[in-house]
Amino acid sequence: MNYLVLMRHGQSEWNKQNLFTGFKDVDLTEEGIAEAHKAGSALKESGIKFDQVFTSTLKRAIETTEIALKDADQADMIDTMIKHDDLRERNYGDLVGLNKADTAKKYGDEQVHIWRRSYDVPPPGGESLEMVVEDRVRPYYEAHIKPLLQEGKNVLLGAHGNTNRAMLIILGERTKENINEAEIPTGVPLVFEMDGDKILKSYYLK
């Protein structure tokens, strides 16, 4: 049995302020740093040893992953960690930097809900979740992550809420019809017990 672990970054400054973040490179809050430490402790307790670690090129994901690896006694994996733009958060386009509640007041709750949670409708100037899946995350997974799983390797992906939503679709855990129901908590590892690239079971490490 091998493992695939998906981990969203800890709370960021813009998460705390309820702002659309997307590609904007923002720092973790103190709470976000604490979440990363907690994730590392949970990974250490799980006993999972990683063969390869992937993350996005955004510092909130990189910092979370590095903290977690250190606390999991796997700091040696940091030097070989692979960072790639394809694993970044969804691009929210013209909404980046706007307060989510204020945006809902301006455009209406229904429109903002469609931009945030529909599968195939992008916000103005941004990406839909479908675009994240098909243009970025699926091709990257198929080329770089899936082959490692097929070899029986243990893989950690430290990224973002929508990167992980994309992965749930790619892995067959969710569909475009029910992906909206998937809430991805910050800084909590989601473990998939695998037989190669086939999922046996999944659970969060609390």
C-alpha positions in Angstrom: 0.0 0.0 0.0 1.2 3.5 -0.8 -0.2 7.0 0.0 -1.2 10.2 -1.7 -1.7 13.1 0.7 -3.4 16.4 -0.4 -2.9 19.4 1.9 -4.3 22.9 1.5 -2.2 25.7 2.9 -2.8 27.1 6.3 -5.0 30.2 6.7 -3.6 33.2 4.7 -3.9 36.9 5.4 -6.5 37.2 2.6 -8.4 34.2 3.8 -8.7 36.0 7.1 -9.9 39.2 5.4 -12.4 37.2 3.2 -10.8 38.4 0.0 -10.6 36.6 -3.4 -6.9 35.6 -3.5 -6.2 33.4 -6.6 -2.7 33.9 -8.0 -1.9 36.8 -5.5 1.1 35.8 -3.4 0.1 36.4 0.3 1.5 35.4 3.6 0.1 33.0 6.2 -1.5 34.3 9.4 -0.3 33.2 12.8 -3.2 30.8 12.8 -2.1 29.5 9.4 1.4 28.8 10.7 -0.1 27.0 13.7 -2.3 24.9 11.3 0.9 24.0 9.3 2.6 22.8 12.5 -0.5 20.8 13.5 -0.5 19.2 10.0 3.1 18.2 10.5 2.5 16.7 13.8 -0.4 14.7 12.4 1.8 13.5 9.5 4.5 12.4 11.9 2.0 10.5 14.0 0.6 8.8 10.8 4.1 7.4 10.1 3.8 8.1 6.3 7.2 8.7 4.8 7.2 10.6 1.5 9.2 9.8 -1.6 8.3 13.0 -3.5 6.7 16.3 -2.5 4.9 18.7 -4.9 3.7 22.3 -4.2 2.6 25.3 -6.1 4.8 28.4 -6.7 2.8 30.5 -4.2 4.5 31.1 -0.8 1.5 30.2 1.3 1.6 26.7 -0.1 5.4 26.4 0.0 5.6 27.7 3.6 2.8 25.4 4.9 4.5 22.4 3.2 7.9 23.2 4.5 6.7 23.7 8.1 4.7 20.5 8.0 7.7 18.5 6.6 10.0 19.8 9.4 7.5 18.9 12.1 7.0 15.5 10.5 10.8 14.9 10.7 11.0 14.9 6.9 12.9 18.2 6.4 15.2 16.3 4.0 12.3 16.4 1.5 12.4 20.2 1.2 15.4 20.3 -1.1 13.9 18.0 -3.6 10.4 19.5 -3.4 9.0 20.3 -6.9 7.2 23.6 -7.3 5.0 24.3 -10.4 2.7 27.0 -11.6 0.2 24.4 -12.8 -0.6 23.6 -9.1 -1.5 27.2 -8.2 -4.9 28.3 -6.9 -7.6 29.1 -9.3 -7.2 32.5 -11.0 -10.1 34.7 -9.9 -9.3 37.3 -12.5 -11.1 40.7 -11.9 -12.3 39.5 -8.5 -8.8 39.3 -7.0 -8.4 41.5 -3.9 -12.2 42.1 -3.6 -14.0 41.3 -0.4 -16.4 38.4 -1.0 -19.3 39.8 1.0 -19.0 43.2 -0.7 -18.8 41.6 -4.1 -22.0 39.7 -3.3 -23.7 42.9 -2.4 -22.6 44.5 -5.7 -23.4 41.7 -8.1 -25.9 39.6 -6.1 -25.4 36.5 -4.0 -26.5 34.2 -6.9 -24.0 35.6 -9.4 -21.1 35.4 -6.9 -22.1 31.9 -5.9 -22.0 30.9 -9.6 -18.5 32.5 -10.0 -17.2 30.7 -6.9 -18.9 27.3 -7.1 -20.1 26.5 -10.6 -17.9 24.1 -12.4 -17.7 25.7 -15.9 -18.5 29.4 -15.4 -15.3 31.6 -14.9 -15.3 34.9 -13.1 -14.5 37.9 -15.3 -11.0 37.5 -16.5 -10.4 34.4 -14.5 -10.6 30.6 -14.6 -13.5 28.2 -14.0 -12.8 25.1 -12.0 -13.1 23.1 -15.2 -10.2 25.1 -16.7 -8.1 24.4 -13.6 -8.9 20.7 -13.9 -8.4 20.3 -17.7 -5.8 22.9 -18.6 -3.5 22.6 -15.6 -4.0 20.0 -12.8 -5.0 16.9 -14.8 -2.2 17.2 -17.3 0.3 17.8 -14.5 -1.0 14.9 -12.5 -1.0 12.5 -15.4 2.6 13.4 -16.4 4.3 13.8 -13.0 2.3 12.4 -10.0 0.4 9.4 -11.4 3.6 7.6 -12.6 5.0 7.8 -9.1 1.9 6.4 -7.6 1.9 3.6 -10.1 5.4 2.8 -8.9 4.1 2.5 -5.3 5.6 5.8 -4.1 4.2 8.0 -1.4 3.4 11.5 -2.6 2.5 14.8 -0.8 0.8 17.6 -2.7 0.8 20.9 -0.7 -1.4 23.3 -2.6 -4.7 25.2 -2.5 -8.4 24.7 -2.1 -9.2 24.6 -5.8 -6.1 22.6 -6.6 -7.4 19.9 -4.2 -11.0 20.2 -5.6 -9.5 19.6 -9.0 -7.6 16.6 -7.7 -10.8 15.1 -6.2 -12.4 15.2 -9.6 -9.3 13.8 -11.3 -9.2 10.9 -8.8 -12.9 10.2 -9.3 -13.8 11.0 -5.7 -16.1 13.8 -6.8 -18.0 14.8 -10.0 -18.6 18.2 -11.6 -22.2 17.8 -10.2 -21.2 17.4 -6.5 -17.8 19.0 -6.2 -19.5 22.1 -4.6 -20.2 19.9 -1.6 -16.5 19.4 -1.0 -15.2 21.7 1.7 -11.4 21.8 1.9 -10.2 22.8 5.3 -7.0 24.8 5.6 -4.0 22.9 6.9 -5.6 19.5 7.3 -3.9 16.6 5.4 -6.3 14.5 3.3 -4.9 11.0 3.1 -5.6 8.5 0.3 -4.5 4.9 1.0 -3.6 3.6 -2.5 -2.9 0.5 -4.4 -0.7 2.1 -7.0 -2.9 4.8 -8.5 -6.2 3.1 -7.3 -7.8 4.5 -4.1 -8.6 2.1 -1.3 -9.9 4.6 1.3 -9.5 8.3 2.2 -9.7 10.3 5.5 -8.5 13.5 7.0 -5.7 13.5 9.6 -7.1 15.5 12.6 
